[in-house]
Amino acid sequence: TLTMGNQNGATRVGIGTINPTSKLTVAGRIETTSGGVKFPDGTVQTTAASGGIYGFSNMKVFETAGSYNWTVPQGVTKIMVEVWGGGGGTGSYGANGGGGGGYGKEIFSVNSGAVYAGIVGDGGIINQFNGKTSSFGNLISATGGINGTFQPGAGGTSGAAFNISGQSGGIGGGNSANGGFGGYPPVAPGGGARGGSSGQGAPGRMVVWW
């Protein structure tokens, strides 16, 4: 059944129904054999989502402190990036715990073939060193936790669309709390150094989904 009508000045088309409620209402299965479906933001979906997280089924994990380059694969127009800052270090025996690194997550529109420079921030070492910032180009970043030499280290932060601040370190000789999904004594990504252990914070992490 194909129905065309005009309701309140708006033309509506119904397929399989005589009461269309939108510009096009279909009572049944819709099949596209080529070209995919184009959405209002201009993106085109040619295949159904096949698992993964938020529709992304591929991922690349960077968890060793350092600098990296990542190239957007052919045909990819959206990515999701997660970053954890490095955990803060602590001082000599009896010092406070270092703060955990911040965490951020956000989805971005990208162009195939574009190259992004990423950084995985290292954990802070003993005696007054903070955790380092992790970042992905200019799109997203998460700062490292503050060292716990003179007071419990504050957690790192991120300005991403979804973000979690790292937890503060424990008081003198205690164990620091985690950063992001990290823990102690420091567990990657981004765990602050354990208080009183003269330790180093855990490195951050960067994960790219497409």
C-alpha positions as CSV (number, residue, x, y, z in Angstrom):
1,T,0.0,0.0,0.0
2,L,1.3,3.4,-1.0
3,T,-0.4,6.4,0.6
4,M,0.3,10.1,-0.1
5,G,-1.5,12.7,1.9
6,N,-1.3,16.2,3.2
7,Q,-1.7,16.9,6.9
8,N,-1.5,20.4,8.3
9,G,0.3,21.6,5.2
10,A,2.9,18.8,5.3
11,T,3.1,16.2,2.6
12,R,3.6,12.7,4.0
13,V,4.1,9.3,2.4
14,G,3.1,6.0,3.8
15,I,4.2,2.6,2.6
16,G,2.3,-0.3,4.1
17,T,0.2,2.1,6.2
18,I,-2.6,4.6,5.4
19,N,-1.7,6.8,8.4
20,P,1.9,8.1,7.9
21,T,3.1,10.0,10.9
22,S,6.3,11.4,9.4
23,K,7.5,12.5,5.9
24,L,8.0,8.8,5.2
25,T,6.5,6.1,7.3
26,V,7.2,2.4,6.4
27,A,5.3,-0.5,8.0
28,G,7.8,-3.2,7.2
29,R,11.5,-3.9,6.4
30,I,13.6,-1.3,4.5
31,E,16.3,-2.6,2.2
32,T,19.1,-0.6,0.6
33,T,21.2,-2.5,-2.0
34,S,23.8,0.2,-2.6
35,G,24.9,3.6,-1.4
36,G,24.0,3.2,2.2
37,V,22.1,5.7,4.3
38,K,23.0,9.4,4.6
39,F,22.4,11.1,7.9
40,P,21.7,14.8,8.6
41,D,25.3,15.5,9.6
42,G,26.5,14.4,6.1
43,T,27.9,11.0,7.2
44,V,27.0,7.8,5.2
45,Q,26.6,4.4,6.8
46,T,27.0,1.5,4.4
47,T,27.1,-1.3,6.9
48,A,25.4,-2.2,10.2
49,A,27.4,-1.9,13.4
50,S,29.2,-5.1,14.1
51,G,29.8,-5.1,17.8
52,G,32.5,-3.2,19.6
53,I,31.8,-0.1,21.7
54,Y,29.5,2.8,20.5
55,G,29.5,1.1,17.1
56,F,33.3,1.1,16.8
57,S,34.8,-2.4,16.2
58,N,38.5,-1.7,15.9
59,M,40.9,-0.3,18.4
60,K,44.6,0.6,18.9
61,V,46.1,0.8,22.4
62,F,49.2,2.8,23.3
63,E,50.3,2.2,26.8
64,T,54.1,2.7,26.9
65,A,55.1,6.3,27.7
66,G,56.3,8.1,24.6
67,S,55.2,9.8,21.3
68,Y,53.3,8.2,18.5
69,N,51.8,8.9,15.1
70,W,48.4,7.4,14.1
71,T,47.0,7.6,10.6
72,V,43.2,7.5,10.0
73,P,42.4,4.4,7.9
74,Q,40.8,4.7,4.5
75,G,37.0,5.2,4.7
76,V,37.0,6.1,8.4
77,T,35.2,9.4,9.2
78,K,34.6,9.1,12.9
79,I,36.9,7.9,15.8
80,M,36.6,7.7,19.5
81,V,39.7,8.5,21.6
82,E,40.4,7.7,25.3
83,V,43.3,9.2,27.2
84,W,44.7,8.7,30.7
85,G,47.3,11.0,32.2
86,G,50.3,9.6,34.0
87,G,50.2,9.1,37.8
88,G,51.9,11.5,40.2
89,G,55.1,10.4,41.9
90,T,55.8,10.5,45.7
91,G,58.7,11.5,47.9
92,S,60.9,9.6,50.3
93,Y,59.6,7.3,53.0
94,G,56.6,8.7,54.8
95,A,55.6,11.0,52.0
96,N,52.1,11.3,50.7
97,G,50.7,9.3,47.8
98,G,50.8,10.8,44.2
99,G,47.5,11.8,42.5
100,G,46.0,9.6,39.8
101,G,46.0,10.8,36.2
102,G,42.9,12.3,34.7
103,Y,40.7,10.5,32.1
104,G,38.9,11.8,29.0
105,K,36.9,10.2,26.2
106,E,35.3,11.9,23.2
107,I,34.1,11.1,19.6
108,F,35.5,13.1,16.7
109,S,34.9,13.6,13.0
110,V,38.1,13.0,11.0
111,N,39.4,12.7,7.4
112,S,40.8,9.5,6.0
113,G,44.6,9.7,5.7
114,A,45.0,12.4,8.4
115,V,47.9,11.8,10.7
116,Y,47.6,12.6,14.4
117,A,50.5,12.9,16.9
118,G,49.7,11.2,20.2
119,I,51.5,11.3,23.5
120,V,51.3,8.8,26.4
121,G,52.4,10.6,29.5
122,D,54.9,9.0,31.8
123,G,54.3,8.6,35.5
124,G,56.0,11.0,37.9
125,I,59.2,9.8,39.5
126,I,60.1,10.2,43.2
127,N,60.7,13.6,44.8
128,Q,58.6,16.4,43.4
129,F,57.7,15.1,39.9
130,N,54.2,15.2,38.5
131,G,52.7,12.7,36.1
132,K,52.8,13.8,32.4
133,T,49.9,14.8,30.2
134,S,48.6,12.3,27.6
135,S,47.1,13.8,24.4
136,F,45.9,13.0,20.9
137,G,46.7,15.9,18.5
138,N,44.9,19.0,19.6
139,L,41.7,17.1,20.0
140,I,41.9,15.7,23.5
141,S,44.2,15.5,26.5
142,A,44.3,14.5,30.2
143,T,46.8,15.9,32.7
144,G,48.9,13.8,35.0
145,G,48.5,13.5,38.8
146,I,50.4,15.8,41.1
147,N,53.3,14.5,43.2
148,G,52.8,13.7,46.8
149,T,56.0,15.0,48.2
150,F,54.7,17.8,50.5
151,Q,50.9,17.0,50.5
152,P,48.6,14.4,49.0
153,G,48.9,14.7,45.3
154,A,45.8,16.1,43.5
155,G,44.4,14.1,40.6
156,G,44.8,15.1,37.0
157,T,41.9,16.4,34.9
158,S,40.6,16.4,31.3
159,G,38.3,18.8,29.3
160,A,36.9,16.0,27.1
161,A,33.2,15.6,26.6
162,F,33.3,12.7,29.1
163,N,35.9,13.0,31.8
164,I,36.9,11.7,35.2
165,S,39.4,13.5,37.4
166,G,42.1,11.3,39.0
167,Q,41.7,10.7,42.7
168,S,44.0,12.3,45.2
169,G,46.8,10.5,46.8
170,G,46.7,9.1,50.4
171,I,48.0,11.0,53.4
172,G,51.5,10.4,54.6
173,G,52.6,6.8,54.2
174,G,49.2,5.7,52.9
175,N,48.4,4.3,49.5
176,S,47.4,6.7,46.7
177,A,44.1,6.3,45.0
178,N,43.6,5.4,41.4
179,G,43.5,7.6,38.3
180,G,40.9,6.7,35.7
181,F,40.7,2.9,36.0
182,G,44.1,2.6,37.6
183,G,45.0,1.6,41.1
184,Y,47.9,1.3,43.5
185,P,50.8,0.7,44.0
186,P,50.7,2.3,40.8
187,V,48.7,0.3,38.3
188,A,48.4,1.5,34.7
189,P,46.8,3.5,33.4
190,G,47.6,6.5,35.5
191,G,47.7,5.2,39.0
192,G,49.5,7.5,41.5
193,A,52.6,6.3,43.3
194,R,52.0,4.6,46.7
195,G,52.5,7.0,49.6
196,G,55.7,6.3,51.6
197,S,57.2,4.0,49.0
198,S,59.5,6.5,47.2
199,G,57.8,5.3,44.1
200,Q,57.0,6.3,40.6
201,G,53.5,6.8,39.2
202,A,52.2,4.6,36.5
203,P,52.3,5.7,32.8
204,G,49.1,6.9,31.2
205,R,47.4,5.3,28.2
206,M,45.8,6.3,24.8
207,V,43.2,4.2,23.0
208,V,41.9,5.0,19.5
209,W,38.6,3.4,18.4
210,W,37.3,3.3,14.8
